[in-house]
Amino acid sequence: MADKSIYVDYNATTPLKAEVKAAMIEDLEIFGNASSMHASGRLAHGRVEEARSAVAKLLGAKAAEVIFTSGGSESNNTVFQTMRAAASAPEGGAKTGRTEIITTALEHPCVLNSASYLKSLGFTVHFLPVDEYGKVKMDVYRSLVGEKTLLVSVMMANNEIGTIQDIGEIAAIAKKAGAYMHTDAVQAVGKIPVDVEKLGVDYLTMSAHKIYGPKGVGALYVRTGCPLYPLIHGGHQEDGLRAGTYNNIGILGFGKAAELAAGEVESYGRSIAVLRDRLREGLLAGVPNIKINGHPQDILPNTLNVSFPGAEGESILLSMDIQGIEASTGSACASGSLEPSHVLLAIGVGPELAHGSIRFSLGWGITEADIDYIIETVPPIIERLRSMSTLSPQRV
Ligand SMILES: Cc1ncc(COP(=O)(O)O)c(C=O)c1O
């Protein structure tokens, strides 16, 4: 077993930042139900509202436009279920009669499966194709959007290859057509600046555990005036839009993580991109015949997705793990799946090559020495696996 442990899977999840952990430990003492009227309840309520303001500030939103959820998956599901209700709103509902949804082939499964579910209910769903770098094909988008479009949902940054979409432009086209615009910004928030006003989106999804906050808590931004129908019915929490006793500790940790992210997003991006570029150049120099996936410029500063022809992804992962390097073959949600990554297939990487692809996603705490260790360790692993492989040593 290696005496090292280098975690480079920050797109799957992040550790709690020390300040977040300290704040959460302190908050364990605040046990009141945030909906109670007595002093303990008011104390908890006040802290929840402070957290809401911190999350809103990070997004350039108003506090009243932020709803706490259990995470990115719930936020995305809520938007799609809202569309189901909006489409069947009584006569006079702003979007009555609109039955088309436009999303992309690259989305996270919680969006893809929500869209497929609406399709099974009779909605027309278009999964937009993307180019070889993962950018939405805008001409196809323009040809599909129209008076029947109810929702356009395009992720801001992809979790596997890091490609960033032109959400501002996509949103402007959606709004011109009278459709609602949603973006899943789970991977973007905290890594690049995200401002709901500049983007012009109606709904935006985020998740605490991708920004050094706790798991099991997230948020949905809902622009003032846009509809939201509850996924969870019950009490009057979140103005009746998301029932259930507040997850105080999670929400407070989320607030702290958001506050920290707001102050560091620019410097984080700059410093992490330097390390990511060092890793990319080191691997390109050390391993012959590899392919870098994702957009050359419009890409998250922390993400590097590499295809290693002639080597199998799970074997690469296991070999790296033995040497103390923790990366992934794609998204954590797809781990264990024998299917090749739908994201890599969408950008035109063949199934065999997709199986030999690794995502390195960097974060706070990674050092130059860690990167150099990866650059030294990976080439012999690939050489050994290629020499044993029955896979075709295809060139890229
Ligand atoms: C792009 C994207 N959307 C949504 C999610 C789901 O978020 P959560 O884990 O908070 O449900 C993830 C998590 O990996 C993600 O990467």
The ligand as an SDF file (V2000), in Angstrom:
LIG
                    3D

 16 16  0  0  0  0  0  0  0  0999 V2000
  -23.4120   18.3060  -12.8360 C   0  0  0  0  0  0  0  0  0  0  0  0
  -24.0220   17.6680  -11.6290 C   0  0  0  0  0  0  0  0  0  0  0  0
  -25.3330   17.8180  -11.3880 N   0  0  0  0  0  0  0  0  0  0  0  0
  -25.9350   17.2740  -10.3290 C   0  0  0  0  0  0  0  0  0  0  0  0
  -25.2220   16.5050   -9.4340 C   0  0  0  0  0  0  0  0  0  0  0  0
  -25.9340   15.9050   -8.2730 C   0  0  0  0  0  0  0  0  0  0  0  0
  -25.7060   16.6360   -7.0940 O   0  0  0  0  0  0  0  0  0  0  0  0
  -25.9740   15.9720   -5.6740 P   0  0  0  0  0  0  0  0  0  0  0  0
  -24.8720   14.9790   -5.4510 O   0  0  0  0  0  0  0  0  0  0  0  0
  -25.9050   17.1240   -4.7090 O   0  0  0  0  0  0  0  0  0  0  0  0
  -27.3280   15.3520   -5.7340 O   0  0  0  0  0  0  0  0  0  0  0  0
  -23.8490   16.3020   -9.6400 C   0  0  0  0  0  0  0  0  0  0  0  0
  -23.0730   15.4440   -8.7290 C   0  0  0  0  0  0  0  0  0  0  0  0
  -22.1050   14.8060   -9.1260 O   0  0  0  0  0  0  0  0  0  0  0  0
  -23.2340   16.9040  -10.7670 C   0  0  0  0  0  0  0  0  0  0  0  0
  -21.9370   16.7500  -11.0260 O   0  0  0  0  0  0  0  0  0  0  0  0
  1  2  1  0
  2  3  1  0
  2 15  2  0
  3  4  2  0
  4  5  1  0
  5  6  1  0
  5 12  2  0
  6  7  1  0
  7  8  1  0
  8  9  2  0
  8 10  1  0
  8 11  1  0
 12 13  1  0
 12 15  1  0
 13 14  2  0
 15 16  1  0
M  END
$$$$
